[in-house]
């Protein structure tokens, strides 16, 4: 999202994402006007650290079960985001 906003010639944009990500995008693009539709920060996103993420990957300590129909729809959404760049 940061790269997209930086590359676009639009002087203003609407951002629909988690508030902290919006902060990062706004900081990277101070010359553009941004409308954000968030008023509450996600308390869970602020708890995630790189160290905890690395540890969980190394120890394979968390199991997340996702129903197949939801997994398929989520995978489709991720693939579309990757295709956009």
Secondary structure, DSSP 8 states (H G I E B T S, - for coil): -HHHHHH---SEEEE-S-HHHHHHHHHHTTTSEEEE---S--TTGGG--HHHHHHHHHHT-------HHHHHHHHHHHHHHHHH-
